[in-house]
Amino acid sequence: MNILRIIASMNPASGGPCQGIRNSIPELEKIGAHNEVVCLDDPQESFIKKDNFKIYALGSGKTAWRYNNKLVPWLQNNLMRFDVIIVHGLWLYNGFATLKAIKSLQKQHGEKIPRLFVMPHGMLDPYFQLTSGRKFKALRNNVYWRFIESKLIERADGVLFTTETELLLARTTFKTYKPKKELNVGYGIQEPPQFKTITTQQFYNKFPLLKNKSFFLFLSRIHNKKGVDLLLKAYDKILQQKRALKKLTPTVELFEPMEGQDNKLPLLVIAGPGLESAYGIRMAKMVTSSKRLTNSVVFTGMLSGNMKWEAFYNCEAMILPSHQENFGIAVIEALACSKPVLISNQVNTWREIQQHKAGIVAPNTLKGTLDLLDQWNSLTGDQKTQMGENAKECFYENFAIQPAARRLYKVLKDE
């Protein structure tokens, strides 16, 4: 079976969909599914050359829609080489171009054209239409939906979802949503390298301040949707409480165990792209304008390769109080490293995580984020260790790449 993936960008900084492709393709190749990717990136970008599968980078797309006049002709010339087409994501030119190319080919080949699937990656979540601050984008999406995206969904042989929660939420966003089939294929990641094999110490060499310190790890884009502001405000409040106690009891150190606890208050590491954005600049200013936060928060920028895995393995827990997270690959990577996750109930994998007691779940509010930190700080060392063991079990049972790839292969083959 030959599969073509069509995606706007394979840039790792663009988020989870391209990483999901990178996770699944090697495992699919093992079971007989050949994959190629076409994207709207500059072919000279360094990330294009690092993968072991074929990527056709047609050049950077223009405008926020990522328009590229090379895509439709390329699809018209190449689609018939494949058995299956998967369009990744919505609201961008790659979906419109696919629909246009298929209509053209159908006139020549009738029903013999490849089967088409759409994988929204959470982009049918009602969050994007209802949240404040997105009125213009919501209006734009309504227009796109009416003239483009609804037609793409109706034309597709199936819509692929990563979780049952994503599938159910997609039904609530647009009244004219009428897919032929909804298929929950799940999602998975490659198992990370074992901790003992990572000996480079790149992370601590670059951030020596963190050596021999415990820390929480936020690893995601620095974006309003991710709740970074909630995290900083909640963390600052915890620091205030610690300092207030220190004034009352001078022998208590800020980063030493509190009465009745055997844990330290970890530092906070915020890792990910987006610090240069308007929102990122506001978050940095929030830290630099507070002496408490300046001494306790470290921005690392985007981490990749061994540095990323070193950060995961050395953190105490990962934290993500996101307002909307379709899957959260970084959350699953933390579980795979036996690290508990402190997440909001807007991360669509929260049910599996809560069921396995692999982390702590709370609402995506300031109070909820405070609860994440407070609940973690109230755990004993043994309880934290057990939660880490539960995290690894949760990963194997729900998010390992091998079963996820087999599910996807079976769906694409049977449909």
Steps between C-alpha positions, in 0.01 A plus 500: 500500500633841397394797712540870423492744792406859407585760764560874504834477683744244632676759716528350853426844645155495338366251754382143535362388158840483330647320801214251485594429139862451598398263778273279291679466166792278615262256669262496202791425269579190709154358434491570127366854465727731298460869581596823325430858607432818306516830687522874450845565643822635356691193373823647643372490859724279714208301644402381149824306464499319834224243436546155348184519290433697182384858550406722206541858624345724235600835647363718777129570488389863482271676747346338807317260266839374371403532134742343252417478129725195458289269714199433275714414191722278717198315636348460153825343379562276803178400680437197279823339628339449841230278646413736785518875556496655848448874533640616833333801660231743391462871419808505275562486126611137492142379557351726229775401254435129564128542437567692180750241370266209579210661315725545198628141511155357555392629161780294343504189718151477651486307827849356457665789679667432838295491818501826693519546877516817706676518837392826671745482793252674729418778254127418519501568874231756599766685701619673183151635425388593850800632690530873559761682297438289189191674358663590169657156460170334593323707232770409250463131589125522446564627148766236435270232636212596275697517177797265550542290814146355516537385139838340581351315799199381296722384215735306729454125543562548871606751764782376725506596868769451762267460801135429568478843663615669179244304298211597727600867518518522119128423479412813697679773303315537168139404434578393143772255606412180310794261459452162331691330781660599829796283597682518833841363403684627807851638496837389621863596539826315461642381831766750611867408537576344837634738760826307537575546128486881525843598626562829320388730785413761236207629703699567816797635304272764346300564818745438788266687739272194491762242589418314822169690522150356478273669247157490339513484120261686271587386147277645229452812291493821702148594396186627670324171427757313709420688823854627565356808673294279733809297582715804579229660715437177690870433549554857622221457753659179630831686537323777690357246742843345549662838569222595741565180694873572498436835671297326767751215536848629403655153508284389205689525168306596188597188309507263795219270618197659662363374830331164452652453154812327378525676165672816377331777307642453151617780274295562185648438155305635203627338180363566154488739206302825505690716748546763228123528437293778660362250751847357566641847563220563753581173676870587516414842640277340763805304615758780486270742685473263797808423709331181621445374144836625369680281751277198441403485128729402212407548132701261282353554154413196289669176605558209262699178479694396808443836668126441495529149640745616767246762607226238521705245691632755747178686576283418797177521300371656179233768526261623228191702608385533137166647395483257207726209414389246245756241602809658650795302366731651761264376774529147361877534468510584872296188582739293289787632715314388816417858593165596653306770314310789657243602239172678447183313414515661156782267396307233311701213648411593859258211548762233429751681721256535787386139467859377537578748782790615282464865591274769641211659308328830580295768315678747268464789744731678741345309789535175307867568425561583866334170588740315268800645683350467847396138447845412369674671791281309746612159367763297679812379320357148479176629350690694235708191417185291462345763274811483281464124470133547413602749230713243319220243521252754363731565205539133410128424526371804311760691305780273376565542128483133396131438581407849380667441162329162465160657571558766236624243248195280555260791457668622181515150356142399586318816405 
